[in-house]
Amino acid sequence: MEIVALYLLLPLFVLLVLGVPIAISLGLSSAFFLYLMNIPELELAARPIPIMTLVTEMFTGVNQFALLALPMFVLSGELMNRFNIVDRLIDLARYSIGWVRGGMAHVTIAASTMFAFISGSALATAASIGPIMIPAMIKEKYPNAFAAALVAAAAMLGPIIPPSTPMIIVGSQLGISIGGMFAGGILPGLMISAVLMIMSYLIARRRNMGEVHKFEGVPAITRSIFRALPAISVPALLLIGIIGGVFTPTEAGAVTVAYALFLGTFYFRTAERSKILGALWSTAKITASVLFIVACALVFNRIMTYFQVPQNLVKLMVSISSDPVVLVIIIIAFLLFVGTFMDELSNLIILGPLLMPVCTQVVGMHPIQYGLFLMVGILLGLLTPPLSLLLNVAAPIGRVSVGRVSVVVLPFFFAQVLIVAAIAFIPAITLALPRLFGFVD
């Protein structure tokens, strides 16, 4: 542990402090460690690892069939967004629930929930919903900071509700069923959506925020459903196909891309050559950056596994307490801490293998339950300064400082922390649907 801390973790920390991108920091610190291990005069040479391991493990990290789903789901989300399909979802949310007290806040949450079934990304959800809903909320007399905070908190649903880029990464890396995680993420996502709506209702009522709209009747809702039906059918097609065993998650990604192109070309007629090329270019950039992080982080993880860091971490945590409740609280606090300065994908890839023995062997979580607990806990880092990526997306749209939004978002943040704890202690939240669909015995 001392060797790893001094020659691997310390260089990584120094590079991060200097502002070096996380993927490059992981790669350079791993390369530096492997180089030192091959110098005969050093103590590290007693357990040498060939320097070519850096290349072979990076290739192994991305040479996985499951990861082919990543660009497919990113591309389908990009196409859906650029074809203006999100507008139909917002209309449906507005007619269905916009008449309740705090209506525009509910519309924001409902639209984010529906878009999460398409996008699979928190940042994509915030970037798509924010420019439409934040100005609309401000126009209806919601405070700027509240509008931005709500969009940021609701954007967390993007990766939790399937399809999900982080689920693909976690499942492929830890050997957890991606289909099982897709099914397991539905209930936690809907729970977060419901809690955000309840809190928005109470806050709007107590502070007298927002305008109250009249109910426009069932015919208006019916029309909006028919207009949004093709978009709503995307997640239905996806989930039925995966859960029913018609196709794998990777094949499902390709199917959703083809369906998105079909809708944009023949139904909505919003597909244009420039939009498709823009979606392809954005997908290439996102996929390349994610896979580069995956490749570098896998080498980093292999080194730590070789030096039995996960096993030593289990011993350390058990020495603190063997009580599952105490361990879960420690792990949640740790995830919130690392989320303040590292992005979610890097944390998932680095911490996933390290914390898995603690959570599955000591606490007793099922692998699917652990994967979702880890993912939702780490995603909370998107709301915590100084990194706070979601706040940095939403605050400029609302024309308010990130510092102000970080204060206003706290009630939503703490509610989501409680849901993370519920995921850890109530297995049915994440395992009921996977068990129903045959992913869990």
Secondary structure as GFF3:
##gff-version 3
##sequence-region A 1 441
A	DSSP	alpha_helix	2	4	.	.	.	ID=ss1
A	DSSP	pi_helix	5	9	.	.	.	ID=ss2
A	DSSP	alpha_helix	10	17	.	.	.	ID=ss3
A	DSSP	alpha_helix	22	37	.	.	.	ID=ss4
A	DSSP	three_ten_helix	43	46	.	.	.	ID=ss5
A	DSSP	alpha_helix	53	62	.	.	.	ID=ss6
A	DSSP	three_ten_helix	65	68	.	.	.	ID=ss7
A	DSSP	alpha_helix	69	82	.	.	.	ID=ss8
A	DSSP	alpha_helix	85	97	.	.	.	ID=ss9
A	DSSP	alpha_helix	103	119	.	.	.	ID=ss10
A	DSSP	alpha_helix	122	139	.	.	.	ID=ss11
A	DSSP	alpha_helix	144	155	.	.	.	ID=ss12
A	DSSP	alpha_helix	157	160	.	.	.	ID=ss13
A	DSSP	alpha_helix	165	174	.	.	.	ID=ss14
A	DSSP	alpha_helix	178	184	.	.	.	ID=ss15
A	DSSP	alpha_helix	186	207	.	.	.	ID=ss16
A	DSSP	alpha_helix	218	243	.	.	.	ID=ss17
A	DSSP	alpha_helix	249	262	.	.	.	ID=ss18
A	DSSP	pi_helix	263	267	.	.	.	ID=ss19
A	DSSP	alpha_helix	273	306	.	.	.	ID=ss20
A	DSSP	alpha_helix	309	320	.	.	.	ID=ss21
A	DSSP	alpha_helix	324	338	.	.	.	ID=ss22
A	DSSP	alpha_helix	344	357	.	.	.	ID=ss23
A	DSSP	pi_helix	358	363	.	.	.	ID=ss24
A	DSSP	alpha_helix	367	379	.	.	.	ID=ss25
A	DSSP	three_ten_helix	380	383	.	.	.	ID=ss26
A	DSSP	alpha_helix	389	398	.	.	.	ID=ss27
A	DSSP	alpha_helix	402	408	.	.	.	ID=ss28
A	DSSP	alpha_helix	410	425	.	.	.	ID=ss29
A	DSSP	alpha_helix	428	436	.	.	.	ID=ss30
###
